[in-house]
Each structure stands twice: as C-alpha cells, then as structure tokens.
Amino acid sequence: MGVAIISRIEGIPRLQANIETLKAYLTSILPYKKAATVLTASVMRNFAAGGRPVKWEELSPMTKFISAHREGKQNLSPVPLRDTGRLAGSPVPHAALDSEGGTFGAKTNVSYARKMQEGGISDPSTVVITAFNRNTRSGNSSRVRSYLMHLKGGKRIPARPFMMIQDADKDIIRQIFMDWLREASNGKYGGK
C-alpha cells in the first residue's frame, strides 16, 4: 500500500465567477461617462467665465458693430464665443471603450470651433446690416438704411481656448477613477 497526501481547494467556481464579475466591472464605461460629464461641465464653465484661467481677448470694434446690427441676430452686448450661443451650447460628453481601455472627453461638431479654439484667419462673408439710427457729430440722429456688408476676410481671429480642463476638475476626474479601482480592489464590484 502506498502513501499519498491529497488536498482539495474549494471555491474555484466561485473565484472564477468573481473574476468574470471583476472583468465586467473593469470594462464598464460608467467611470468614463462620469469623467466625460465632469470634463464637459468644465468646458461649459470656461464659456461662462469668458476664458479660464486667462480671459479671452475682447471682440474687435467691427465684430461688436456687426453683432449689434446684423439682421435677425442682433446682440447689443456681444461677448467672445457666446454671441449667438451656438458654440457655447454645443459641447457634449464623449466616452468610449476599446481594447486598450477607454477614452473620455468633450466634443463639438460646430464647423468653426477649431478656428475659435486655436485662432486663425477670418473667411470672406456677407452680412445684412439692418437699418439703425446713428448719432452725428452735431448731436442729431440720422437713419442709416439696411445694406449688405461685404467682409474681405483675412483678419486675425485670436485663439480663445475653450476646450480646456482646469486643475481642480482634473483632481475630480482622478478621484472618479481612484474610487472605481478602489472598489474593484476591495471586492465591492459585485463579487462576494
């Protein structure tokens, strides 16, 4: 008769189930979505502040005149990047998973966004200027009729970076991922 030592390891099926649950947890898009929401909110605050941490360059006098007198979209108090609200209202959260992990951010599909972000040169355009009253040097007022203003383009558009994340928001995003990984390491991901 021979001698043997036999040991049984129990719980392997439960461990495998926990590993599968952990894999599902670690491939969740949820933390990326949370981070994208924080980043997008940071971008929106950049618009509200008129540039952070550095204020954006003021609009040129010509741009202010056109904003105040253009047909259909008059704005007597234009501010950089928020004149019509189209660009300021366009950033949306973006989150995606791939084989390497995930990505998150904010994006916009407004055609002129890159030029506003990085600066550039204006394009030729035509603007309809509505009739308005103009004060004369003598103190009287005269009426200017509606007309088409043809802009040649070629003017410098200063960079007004709005797709920026601030340091305080980076800390919040870092905490989102730290909490997510801490839950996984503590077994709070759904495994027992």
C-alpha beads as a LAMMPS data file, in Angstrom:
LAMMPS data file: protein, C-alpha beads

192 atoms
191 bonds

1 atom types
1 bond types

-500.0 500.0 xlo xhi
-500.0 500.0 ylo yhi
-500.0 500.0 zlo zhi

Masses

1 110.0

Atoms # bond

1 1 1 0.000 0.000 0.000
2 1 1 1.283 3.411 -0.949
3 1 1 1.149 6.694 0.817
4 1 1 -0.425 9.853 -0.615
5 1 1 -1.212 13.308 0.506
6 1 1 -4.258 14.853 -1.101
7 1 1 -5.515 18.382 -0.698
8 1 1 -8.656 19.872 -2.074
9 1 1 -9.008 23.517 -2.982
10 1 1 -12.584 24.607 -2.832
11 1 1 -14.214 27.721 -4.153
12 1 1 -12.641 27.695 -7.636
13 1 1 -16.027 28.073 -9.374
14 1 1 -16.874 30.956 -7.034
15 1 1 -13.456 32.556 -7.708
16 1 1 -13.990 32.192 -11.463
17 1 1 -17.409 33.823 -11.143
18 1 1 -15.851 36.673 -9.162
19 1 1 -13.136 37.095 -11.808
20 1 1 -15.772 37.296 -14.528
21 1 1 -17.705 39.859 -12.488
22 1 1 -14.491 41.817 -11.917
23 1 1 -13.706 41.729 -15.647
24 1 1 -17.167 43.091 -16.376
25 1 1 -16.666 45.785 -13.726
26 1 1 -13.285 46.815 -15.134
27 1 1 -14.695 47.063 -18.660
28 1 1 -17.569 49.267 -17.534
29 1 1 -17.954 52.566 -19.345
30 1 1 -19.534 54.184 -16.277
31 1 1 -16.396 55.896 -14.858
32 1 1 -15.547 57.182 -18.340
33 1 1 -19.032 58.643 -18.660
34 1 1 -18.735 60.293 -15.234
35 1 1 -15.331 61.745 -16.177
36 1 1 -16.684 62.982 -19.522
37 1 1 -19.526 64.742 -17.722
38 1 1 -17.069 66.474 -15.368
39 1 1 -14.867 67.498 -18.281
40 1 1 -17.818 68.844 -20.294
41 1 1 -19.030 70.832 -17.285
42 1 1 -15.516 72.297 -17.012
43 1 1 -15.683 73.381 -20.663
44 1 1 -19.085 74.981 -20.064
45 1 1 -17.648 76.931 -17.117
46 1 1 -14.895 78.172 -19.441
47 1 1 -17.608 79.766 -21.593
48 1 1 -19.418 81.226 -18.586
49 1 1 -16.186 82.791 -17.289
50 1 1 -15.132 84.183 -20.669
51 1 1 -11.964 82.106 -20.567
52 1 1 -10.154 80.320 -17.762
53 1 1 -7.591 80.644 -16.347
54 1 1 -6.884 83.574 -18.700
55 1 1 -9.738 85.734 -20.005
56 1 1 -10.251 85.646 -23.764
57 1 1 -9.278 88.629 -25.884
58 1 1 -12.104 91.137 -26.351
59 1 1 -14.032 91.350 -29.616
60 1 1 -12.877 93.871 -32.201
61 1 1 -14.946 97.049 -32.666
62 1 1 -16.039 95.783 -36.108
63 1 1 -17.238 92.482 -34.662
64 1 1 -19.188 94.361 -31.980
65 1 1 -20.764 96.598 -34.638
66 1 1 -21.785 93.625 -36.784
67 1 1 -23.221 91.785 -33.763
68 1 1 -25.295 94.804 -32.802
69 1 1 -26.645 95.456 -36.310
70 1 1 -26.842 92.188 -38.253
71 1 1 -30.220 91.095 -39.465
72 1 1 -32.029 88.523 -37.364
73 1 1 -29.309 88.002 -34.740
74 1 1 -28.764 91.377 -33.158
75 1 1 -26.824 91.388 -29.920
76 1 1 -26.102 94.744 -28.327
77 1 1 -23.732 93.255 -25.745
78 1 1 -21.733 90.561 -27.544
79 1 1 -19.078 88.630 -25.671
80 1 1 -16.416 86.332 -27.143
81 1 1 -17.663 82.888 -28.194
82 1 1 -21.155 83.456 -26.757
83 1 1 -22.688 85.844 -29.266
84 1 1 -25.365 83.501 -30.629
85 1 1 -24.938 80.691 -28.086
86 1 1 -24.426 78.056 -30.775
87 1 1 -20.814 77.227 -29.904
88 1 1 -21.270 77.631 -26.144
89 1 1 -24.206 75.226 -26.187
90 1 1 -22.580 72.619 -28.383
91 1 1 -20.064 70.683 -26.204
92 1 1 -21.294 67.210 -25.299
93 1 1 -19.683 64.417 -23.254
94 1 1 -17.893 61.634 -25.120
95 1 1 -16.944 58.237 -23.672
96 1 1 -15.876 55.056 -25.440
97 1 1 -14.229 51.733 -24.656
98 1 1 -11.676 49.935 -26.782
99 1 1 -9.273 47.022 -26.386
100 1 1 -6.770 49.219 -24.509
101 1 1 -9.252 50.636 -22.009
102 1 1 -11.370 53.693 -22.536
103 1 1 -11.405 57.299 -23.595
104 1 1 -13.462 60.230 -22.425
105 1 1 -13.752 63.881 -23.245
106 1 1 -15.954 66.645 -24.575
107 1 1 -16.582 67.333 -28.231
108 1 1 -18.420 69.715 -30.513
109 1 1 -19.444 69.453 -34.133
110 1 1 -19.659 73.211 -34.790
111 1 1 -17.727 73.875 -38.004
112 1 1 -15.861 76.942 -36.753
113 1 1 -14.961 75.533 -33.317
114 1 1 -11.331 74.734 -34.178
115 1 1 -10.744 78.248 -35.513
116 1 1 -12.128 79.736 -32.302
117 1 1 -10.113 77.315 -30.144
118 1 1 -6.775 77.745 -31.921
119 1 1 -7.179 81.099 -33.654
120 1 1 -6.887 81.656 -37.372
121 1 1 -7.823 83.921 -40.233
122 1 1 -11.363 85.068 -40.993
123 1 1 -13.096 83.970 -44.198
124 1 1 -14.830 86.315 -46.616
125 1 1 -18.512 86.748 -45.824
126 1 1 -21.528 88.938 -46.393
127 1 1 -23.682 90.282 -43.589
128 1 1 -27.038 92.042 -43.852
129 1 1 -26.939 95.108 -41.625
130 1 1 -30.406 96.258 -40.564
131 1 1 -31.437 99.907 -40.553
132 1 1 -30.298 101.816 -37.483
133 1 1 -30.059 105.328 -36.096
134 1 1 -26.609 106.897 -35.963
135 1 1 -25.712 109.915 -33.876
136 1 1 -24.000 112.649 -35.849
137 1 1 -21.245 114.956 -34.608
138 1 1 -23.773 117.770 -34.285
139 1 1 -25.708 115.707 -31.760
140 1 1 -28.551 114.884 -34.133
141 1 1 -29.612 111.420 -35.171
142 1 1 -29.742 110.165 -38.741
143 1 1 -31.249 106.953 -40.056
144 1 1 -28.983 104.504 -41.889
145 1 1 -30.809 102.182 -44.273
146 1 1 -30.293 98.424 -44.388
147 1 1 -27.348 97.339 -46.504
148 1 1 -25.088 94.405 -47.312
149 1 1 -21.652 94.497 -45.740
150 1 1 -19.067 92.510 -47.691
151 1 1 -16.193 91.415 -45.466
152 1 1 -12.985 90.515 -47.286
153 1 1 -11.729 88.120 -44.658
154 1 1 -8.051 87.734 -43.880
155 1 1 -8.374 89.257 -40.395
156 1 1 -6.700 87.620 -37.409
157 1 1 -9.007 85.677 -35.132
158 1 1 -7.305 85.316 -31.743
159 1 1 -7.169 81.911 -30.079
160 1 1 -9.818 81.615 -27.392
161 1 1 -9.246 78.145 -25.964
162 1 1 -12.486 76.797 -24.531
163 1 1 -11.743 73.053 -24.738
164 1 1 -9.576 73.136 -21.635
165 1 1 -9.826 71.332 -18.349
166 1 1 -8.856 73.093 -15.154
167 1 1 -6.620 71.587 -12.465
168 1 1 -9.468 71.328 -9.922
169 1 1 -11.505 69.320 -12.434
170 1 1 -8.513 67.058 -13.140
171 1 1 -8.480 66.226 -9.432
172 1 1 -12.189 65.290 -9.545
173 1 1 -11.630 63.047 -12.567
174 1 1 -8.612 61.418 -10.926
175 1 1 -10.791 60.716 -7.862
176 1 1 -13.503 59.110 -10.028
177 1 1 -11.007 56.564 -11.368
178 1 1 -9.308 56.041 -7.997
179 1 1 -12.688 55.274 -6.384
180 1 1 -13.557 52.938 -9.265
181 1 1 -10.295 50.988 -8.883
182 1 1 -10.519 51.013 -5.069
183 1 1 -13.966 49.403 -5.284
184 1 1 -12.531 46.712 -7.546
185 1 1 -9.608 46.003 -5.222
186 1 1 -11.900 45.917 -2.163
187 1 1 -14.273 43.460 -3.816
188 1 1 -17.143 45.966 -3.912
189 1 1 -17.697 45.414 -7.610
190 1 1 -20.468 42.886 -7.150
191 1 1 -18.349 39.847 -6.268
192 1 1 -18.654 38.098 -2.921

Bonds

1 1 1 2
2 1 2 3
3 1 3 4
4 1 4 5
5 1 5 6
6 1 6 7
7 1 7 8
8 1 8 9
9 1 9 10
10 1 10 11
11 1 11 12
12 1 12 13
13 1 13 14
14 1 14 15
15 1 15 16
16 1 16 17
17 1 17 18
18 1 18 19
19 1 19 20
20 1 20 21
21 1 21 22
22 1 22 23
23 1 23 24
24 1 24 25
25 1 25 26
26 1 26 27
27 1 27 28
28 1 28 29
29 1 29 30
30 1 30 31
31 1 31 32
32 1 32 33
33 1 33 34
34 1 34 35
35 1 35 36
36 1 36 37
37 1 37 38
38 1 38 39
39 1 39 40
40 1 40 41
41 1 41 42
42 1 42 43
43 1 43 44
44 1 44 45
45 1 45 46
46 1 46 47
47 1 47 48
48 1 48 49
49 1 49 50
50 1 50 51
51 1 51 52
52 1 52 53
53 1 53 54
54 1 54 55
55 1 55 56
56 1 56 57
57 1 57 58
58 1 58 59
59 1 59 60
60 1 60 61
61 1 61 62
62 1 62 63
63 1 63 64
64 1 64 65
65 1 65 66
66 1 66 67
67 1 67 68
68 1 68 69
69 1 69 70
70 1 70 71
71 1 71 72
72 1 72 73
73 1 73 74
74 1 74 75
75 1 75 76
76 1 76 77
77 1 77 78
78 1 78 79
79 1 79 80
80 1 80 81
81 1 81 82
82 1 82 83
83 1 83 84
84 1 84 85
85 1 85 86
86 1 86 87
87 1 87 88
88 1 88 89
89 1 89 90
90 1 90 91
91 1 91 92
92 1 92 93
93 1 93 94
94 1 94 95
95 1 95 96
96 1 96 97
97 1 97 98
98 1 98 99
99 1 99 100
100 1 100 101
101 1 101 102
102 1 102 103
103 1 103 104
104 1 104 105
105 1 105 106
106 1 106 107
107 1 107 108
108 1 108 109
109 1 109 110
110 1 110 111
111 1 111 112
112 1 112 113
113 1 113 114
114 1 114 115
115 1 115 116
116 1 116 117
117 1 117 118
118 1 118 119
119 1 119 120
120 1 120 121
121 1 121 122
122 1 122 123
123 1 123 124
124 1 124 125
125 1 125 126
126 1 126 127
127 1 127 128
128 1 128 129
129 1 129 130
130 1 130 131
131 1 131 132
132 1 132 133
133 1 133 134
134 1 134 135
135 1 135 136
136 1 136 137
137 1 137 138
138 1 138 139
139 1 139 140
140 1 140 141
141 1 141 142
142 1 142 143
143 1 143 144
144 1 144 145
145 1 145 146
146 1 146 147
147 1 147 148
148 1 148 149
149 1 149 150
150 1 150 151
151 1 151 152
152 1 152 153
153 1 153 154
154 1 154 155
155 1 155 156
156 1 156 157
157 1 157 158
158 1 158 159
159 1 159 160
160 1 160 161
161 1 161 162
162 1 162 163
163 1 163 164
164 1 164 165
165 1 165 166
166 1 166 167
167 1 167 168
168 1 168 169
169 1 169 170
170 1 170 171
171 1 171 172
172 1 172 173
173 1 173 174
174 1 174 175
175 1 175 176
176 1 176 177
177 1 177 178
178 1 178 179
179 1 179 180
180 1 180 181
181 1 181 182
182 1 182 183
183 1 183 184
184 1 184 185
185 1 185 186
186 1 186 187
187 1 187 188
188 1 188 189
189 1 189 190
190 1 190 191
191 1 191 192
